[in-house]
């Protein structure tokens, strides 16, 4: 097959970006902030844990990322394209709906901003609340800020007030309310002076809402006793909880953390209740100004909800931000029915990831708190695969390598661990836990040669099933907490088990069995860096050299990160991680085709070694977002494609293609596909190049976007790069324009080589006069 045709076929089959990351979902995430454009209600903003801020311009039908992590967002009510975002690094302002941002921090002495509020009648007046004891005010649209804290109390931990929420009276914007902990403070002079309101203490206020038609009516959502209401601008309060699942005795079991009032009919109020009692939480609605409440949860998952937003122009339209990977839900009938609206909202935390070894494009991904998902098209679309599972489907997952429609998953629900089995590719699950006497299930492994043999690890050691999960027996490993398992693919009687807890004897070790778990041995060395409490966070066996084993570690203080390697079946170990001890290790994957290539997933990103761990480099290809890599999987059908589960950006994939110069023969040898720029003719023996002439060189394997420059050597001399990027009119093809350097010796077959990101290409030739 000609080289170009081969490379383009690989790129299409992989469905992953060539030398660039592609995010595949599953869509959703933990949403803690929502805001609706007051003039263009189809425009909605949602902030996700880790992944940051997203924007929809079609009422949630689709989303796109617009910025990194934000803690607060305020929309200018008169010019909604103007946004203010509060972050841990200060306040940023956008004048184009989030397309671009600039810092506006002059005078802001506390940069961690948790809440923002804009004067609805004078948008140049903006308030900011900090988590480090200050309230700030700007009267010039954020150009300068000044502290406005007079009357706020002094606490032992600081001289001012840590602010969680700011609310402005829409009818009289000189009246501002500030919430901190269990206290509400009020200013009637635009923040110049503050006074504490006589609110019953000890409740923990999450948000304050003002009746837009009667601003003397306030509602406070508490973290213990539901909703409090005031009809005299905060001078007195009473409970407004009829119909809410509130416990009035014992420890608090209720958390109310959102309120939204219908701007056209303020007797209609919505709240989000999160209760420890099954069936007690969700969205509640009142149509009588809080006198009574009823649940409006049809279509919503049983998950914690953070935030609620109401469309000010169409108040029957509501948006709900949920946790556990649920993302954003929308109702267009006043809460009667809800549907998920998450397309493009790539913010999920991936806890487990498995690639089908036989069926191209089939993936399984467990989302933290959100369930188990399956894709049969390489991640383009996903569907839930939870039927029959008692938990949330994000436990350890293992696939039968011989019969990949058979899968096993570990679940621990209410302290009760179990293994569940599917024989239909995740469509349904049934219990496979008879005799499983573990306190939890932390990992599963299937024998690659006899797939009815399965191992389960957890608190209590390692258990073995010889009948496909029908029954389990103890393998006599000491009663430790085992977190990771790995089976030697060539000698499956050899099993490695890594500890998952800190014990008095500092057992951060890798145990080994060579007889299928009947007996175990432990090396004398404990795999620790800078302390005792390391855990074995990853294990991998070299598939071509079974005596070679890799172990990743981390500790409870984030100082034990390391990659360890053994070349003698686990007897001795060497720390090969140059980033120790502060870069943790979550996952290790070994290329099954070229096992000297090793990948490590970390909260700091993806790292790669081309030489069995002797040297490492961060994989800095563009596109990988989120808070690092949690799990890794290599496509066995095309090992150049690596899937990474991320901490906040779903499943990502990349196909690593080395740079390749094209040749006229199509086999990457001989006369290169190199043209005279002036004439577009091949620089061949009959039409040679000359010193100083501009040439066009055609290749593959460069990152789209033209950010990282390649290097071109002609006869060993570095050529000046004039252009590099996509070749116009050719999908998947790159072009590099250079000048022939001085010092090149004339000849009919002068060597040309490209180097990109430290990787050399093949060598082709040109003729030089």
CORPEGI-V414270 format. One record per residue. RES is the residue in one letter. SS is DSSP state (H for helix, E for strand, L for the rest). Layout:
{{RES;SS} {RES;SS}}
This chain:
{{X;L} {X;L} {X;H} {X;H} {X;H} {X;H} {X;H} {X;H} {X;H} {X;H} {X;H} {X;H} {X;H} {X;H} {X;L} {X;L} {X;E} {X;E} {X;L} {X;L} {X;L} {X;E} {X;E} {X;E} {X;E} {X;L} {X;L} {X;E} {X;E} {X;L} {X;E} {X;E} {X;E} {X;E} {X;E} {X;E} {X;L} {X;L} {X;L} {X;L} {X;L} {X;L} {X;L} {X;E} {X;E} {X;E} {X;E} {X;E} {X;L} {X;L} {X;L} {X;E} {X;E} {X;E} {X;E} {X;E} {X;L} {X;L} {X;L} {X;L} {X;L} {X;L} {X;L} {X;E} {X;E} {X;E} {X;E} {X;L} {X;L} {X;L} {X;L} {X;E} {X;E} {X;E} {X;E} {X;L} {X;L} {X;L} {X;L} {X;L} {X;L} {X;L} {X;E} {X;E} {X;E} {X;E} {X;E} {X;L} {X;L} {X;E} {X;E} {X;E} {X;E} {X;E} {X;L} {X;L} {X;L} {X;L} {X;L} {X;L} {X;L} {X;E} {X;E} {X;L} {X;L} {X;L} {X;L} {X;L} {X;L} {X;L} {X;L} {X;L} {X;E} {X;E} {X;E} {X;E} {X;E} {X;E} {X;L} {X;L} {X;L} {X;L} {X;L} {X;L} {X;L} {X;E} {X;E} {X;E} {X;E} {X;E} {X;L} {X;L} {X;L} {X;L} {X;E} {X;E} {X;E} {X;E} {X;L} {X;L} {X;L} {X;L} {X;L} {X;L} {X;L} {X;E} {X;E} {X;L} {X;L} {X;L} {X;L} {X;L} {X;L} {X;L} {X;E} {X;L} {X;L} {X;E} {X;L} {X;L} {X;L} {X;L} {X;L} {X;L} {X;E} {X;E} {X;E} {X;E} {X;L} {X;L} {X;L} {X;L} {X;L} {X;L} {X;L} {X;E} {X;E} {X;E} {X;E} {X;E} {X;L} {X;L} {X;E} {X;E} {X;E} {X;E} {X;E} {X;L} {X;L} {X;L} {X;L} {X;L} {X;L} {X;L} {X;E} {X;E} {X;L} {X;L} {X;L} {X;L} {X;L} {X;L} {X;L} {X;L} {X;E} {X;E} {X;E} {X;E} {X;E} {X;E} {X;L} {X;L} {X;L} {X;L} {X;L} {X;L} {X;L} {X;E} {X;E} {X;E} {X;E} {X;E} {X;L} {X;L} {X;L} {X;L} {X;E} {X;E} {X;E} {X;E} {X;L} {X;L} {X;L} {X;L} {X;L} {X;L} {X;L} {X;E} {X;E} {X;L} {X;L} {X;L} {X;L} {X;L} {X;L} {X;L} {X;L} {X;L} {X;L} {X;L} {X;L} {X;L} {X;L} {X;E} {X;E} {X;E} {X;E} {X;E} {X;E} {X;E} {X;E} {X;L} {X;L} {X;L} {X;L} {X;L} {X;L} {X;L} {X;E} {X;E} {X;E} {X;E} {X;E} {X;E} {X;E} {X;L} {X;L} {X;L} {X;L} {X;L} {X;L} {X;E} {X;E} {X;E} {X;E} {X;E} {X;L} {X;L} {X;L} {X;L} {X;L} {X;L} {X;L} {X;E} {X;E} {X;L} {X;L} {X;L} {X;L} {X;L} {X;L} {X;L} {X;L} {X;L} {X;E} {X;E} {X;E} {X;E} {X;E} {X;E} {X;L} {X;L} {X;L} {X;L} {X;L} {X;L} {X;L} {X;E} {X;E} {X;E} {X;E} {X;E} {X;L} {X;L} {X;L} {X;L} {X;L} {X;E} {X;E} {X;E} {X;E} {X;L} {X;L} {X;L} {X;L} {X;L} {X;L} {X;L} {X;E} {X;E} {X;L} {X;L} {X;L} {X;L} {X;L} {X;E} {X;E} {X;L} {X;E} {X;E} {X;E} {X;E} {X;E} {X;E} {X;E} {X;L} {X;L} {X;L} {X;L} {X;L} {X;L} {X;L} {X;E} {X;E} {X;E} {X;E} {X;E} {X;L} {X;L} {X;L} {X;E} {X;E} {X;E} {X;E} {X;E} {X;L} {X;L} {X;L} {X;L} {X;L} {X;L} {X;L} {X;E} {X;E} {X;L} {X;L} {X;L} {X;L} {X;L} {X;L} {X;L} {X;L} {X;L} {X;L} {X;L} {X;L} {X;E} {X;E} {X;E} {X;L} {X;L} {X;L} {X;L} {X;L} {X;L} {X;L} {X;E} {X;E} {X;E} {X;E} {X;E} {X;E} {X;E} {X;L} {X;L} {X;E} {X;E} {X;E} {X;E} {X;E} {X;E} {X;E} {X;L} {X;L} {X;L} {X;L} {X;L} {X;L} {X;L} {X;E} {X;E} {X;L} {X;L} {X;L} {X;L} {X;L} {X;L} {X;L} {X;L} {X;L} {X;L} {X;L} {X;E} {X;E} {X;E} {X;E} {X;L} {X;L} {X;L} {X;L} {X;L} {X;L} {X;L} {X;E} {X;E} {X;E} {X;E} {X;E} {X;E} {X;L} {X;E} {X;E} {X;E} {X;E} {X;E} {X;L} {X;L} {X;L} {X;L} {X;L} {X;L} {X;L} {X;E} {X;E} {X;L} {X;L} {X;L} {X;L} {X;L} {X;L} {X;E} {X;E} {X;E} {X;E} {X;E} {X;E} {X;E} {X;L} {X;L} {X;L} {X;L} {X;L} {X;L} {X;L} {X;E} {X;E} {X;E} {X;E} {X;E} {X;L} {X;L} {X;L} {X;L} {X;L} {X;L} {X;L} {X;L} {X;L} {X;L} {X;E} {X;E} {X;E} {X;E} {X;L} {X;L} {X;L} {X;L} {X;L} {X;L} {X;L} {X;E} {X;E} {X;L} {X;L} {X;L} {X;L} {X;L} {X;L} {X;L} {X;L} {X;L} {X;L} {X;L} {X;E} {X;E} {X;E} {X;E} {X;E} {X;E} {X;E} {X;E} {X;L} {X;L} {X;L} {X;L} {X;L} {X;L} {X;L} {X;E} {X;E} {X;E} {X;E} {X;E} {X;E} {X;E} {X;L} {X;L} {X;L} {X;L} {X;L} {X;L} {X;E} {X;E} {X;E} {X;E} {X;E} {X;L} {X;L} {X;L} {X;L} {X;L} {X;L} {X;L} {X;E} {X;E} {X;L} {X;L} {X;L} {X;L} {X;L} {X;L} {X;L} {X;L} {X;L} {X;L} {X;L} {X;E} {X;E} {X;E} {X;E} {X;L} {X;L} {X;L} {X;L} {X;L} {X;L} {X;L} {X;E} {X;E} {X;E} {X;E} {X;E} {X;L} {X;L} {X;E} {X;E} {X;E} {X;E} {X;E} {X;L} {X;L} {X;L} {X;L} {X;L} {X;L} {X;L} {X;E} {X;E} {X;L} {X;L} {X;L} {X;L} {X;L} {X;L} {X;L} {X;L} {X;L} {X;L} {X;E} {X;E} {X;E} {X;E} {X;E} {X;E} {X;L} {X;L} {X;L} {X;L} {X;L} {X;L} {X;E} {X;E} {X;E} {X;E} {X;E} {X;E} {X;E} {X;L} {X;L} {X;L} {X;E} {X;E} {X;E} {X;E} {X;E} {X;L} {X;L} {X;L} {X;L} {X;E} {X;E} {X;L} {X;E} {X;L} {X;L} {X;L} {X;L} {X;L} {X;L} {X;L} {X;E} {X;E} {X;L} {X;E} {X;E} {X;E} {X;L} {X;L} {X;L} {X;L} {X;L} {X;E} {X;L} {X;L} {X;L} {X;L} {X;L} {X;L} {X;E} {X;L} {X;L} {X;L} {X;L} {X;E} {X;E} {X;E} {X;E} {X;E} {X;E} {X;E} {X;L} {X;L} {X;L} {X;L} {X;L} {X;L} {X;L} {X;L} {X;L} {X;L} {X;E} {X;E} {X;E} {X;E} {X;L} {X;L} {X;E} {X;E} {X;L} {X;E} {X;E} {X;E} {X;E} {X;E} {X;E} {X;E} {X;L} {X;L} {X;L} {X;L} {X;L} {X;L} {X;L} {X;E} {X;E} {X;E} {X;E} {X;E} {X;E} {X;L} {X;L} {X;L} {X;L} {X;L} {X;L} {X;L} {X;E} {X;E} {X;E} {X;E} {X;E} {X;E} {X;E} {X;E} {X;E} {X;E} {X;L} {X;L} {X;E} {X;E} {X;E} {X;E} {X;E} {X;E} {X;E} {X;E} {X;E} {X;E} {X;L}}
